[in-house]
Amino acid sequence: MTQIHHPLHSLTIMFSMMLFVMGACQDDDTGLHILRGTRVEQTADSLYLYARELYLWYDALPEYTAFDPRQYVAGGSSLENLHTELFALTQYAIDPTTGAGYETSSTPGQPRYSFIQYTGDASSTGRVQATPVNHSVYGFGLETAALRTGELYIRQILPGSPAATAGLHRGQQITAIQGEPVTIRSDEDLEKIRKAWLQPSLKITIQGQEISLAQGSYTADPISTHTLLSDGTTGYLALNAFPPLTEARASLDRAFAVFATAGITHLVIDLRYNAGGYSETAGYLLGLVAPTRLQGAILYIEHYNTLLQQGRAPILAQQRLLDANGNAIPYKGRYATYADVDYSLRANTYTLAKQGSLETVTDVTVITTAETASASELVIHALRPHLRVRQVGTRSYGKPVGFFPVTIDQYRLWMPTFKITNAAGDGDYFDGLAPDIVASDDVTHDFGDPREASLAAALASPDNSRLPAGSALQLPRSISPTPRYGGMIETRKRLLGN
């Protein structure tokens, strides 16, 4: 799964390296004493120490002296060294049901869930500025996929992007790039296409017409398309990401107002390329889908590790908690920190809050691929105990865990801090959610086209998960995906005693 940028809205936090290291030594209940060192050595120490208290699988980590974080301060750039250290930290936790590591991935040297970013907004004092992050994306907004036959198709156009402005859409075949005919016979051909997407401008040929594009900044609408299908009782919604709720609410409300007016009973939610995002937005979508009779029903529970639930993670006192506007929150005569957050099961049980006026949905079909992850999987999993839910396509990514970020010097660390279970107590889908109906990702047709293979399967309602006789599963190879929100990002924090 492609690592993508995770913008923050209310979680940009201030951090002082010297205060952190001194505090960690004083508060450590194992008697751990860390020698003073260089800035990069202290940063390596901090990465380990944060993992030891907030990581979901903290109890699998070795002691400080056995792990020796400072062995990772040489050999590459500072960020490369931290990536190496983080990878080493994430390989200790083993899933007992499979015998494999929870964070084992198909990409060498890359954890399945955790990552670390250079923030670029840290001063020489080691403090990160508490300023809002721009959520715009820079690029063409044009994603492609190659078929086994060597043909190249547009698989997605992000709304608001230069490609959308040019009138392009999913299902169109690209026959030439920069004036050269498209021929995909090897990995070298794929790499050539990827490099073309890195250029400031791009010329592609579709149906004999050459179209010129220039990269630009844009904020993509999370809804690629929504429509009523011909039977009049089915609504279709293609959702490409779960951005902060403030950026998604209006679009979601408009789409569901159309569905409510039509009185749909069947809703198809297309999450095939949706890698996740903010859990609050996923919860809002659930409130739009479910009827009022489910008001207050448990959707999911976030399970933090034992240290966090019992308030035994003093290191988080170094991470200031900010409100949605990036301001410090007064609390008991001082400013609140992440150590003041209530991580109990009670405080992190999320129930349905009905949104909108749609009351008629009885059946939900969700379209998935291996890129469907985190907040997208949360939607599927949370609905299953309450409505008839079918999954069409291929197995999802498998990420029943979420996180909030912590800032270490000039870096932002993302490690799983909680796992989820739904109202039935289920949640261990680390190998992904299996489809009820197997279907191809048909990039030769646009979103919402009933002839598209996955949507056709959703509408046909077959009784088994087999492909139609004589057909083969088509899994186009993605090229040049656009960075979008991903993960399961939790911004809602309830303070102890509130």
Secondary structure, DSSP 8 states (H G I E B T S, - for coil): --------SS------HHHHHHHHHHH-TT--------HHHHHHHHHHHHHHHHSTTGGGS--HHHH-GGGGSSSS-HHHHHHHHHHHHTTS-B-TTTSSBTT--SSTT--SS-EEEE-S-B-TTS-B--------EEE--EEEEE-TTS-EEEEEE-TTSHHHHTT--TT-EE-EETTEE----SHHHHHHHHHHTTSSEEEEEETTEEEEEE-EEE---SEEEEEE-TTSSEEEEEE--B--HHHHHHHHHHHHHHHHHHT-SEEEEE-TT--EEEHHHHHHHHHHHS-GGGTT-EEEEEEE-HHHHTT--GGGGGSB-B-TTS-B-EETTEE-BGGGB--STGGGEEE----SS-----EEEEEE-TT--THHHHHHHHHTTTSEEEEEES------EEB--EEETTEEEE---EEEEETTS----TT----SEE----TTS-TT-TTSHHHHHHHH--SSS---TT------EEES------EEE-----BTT-
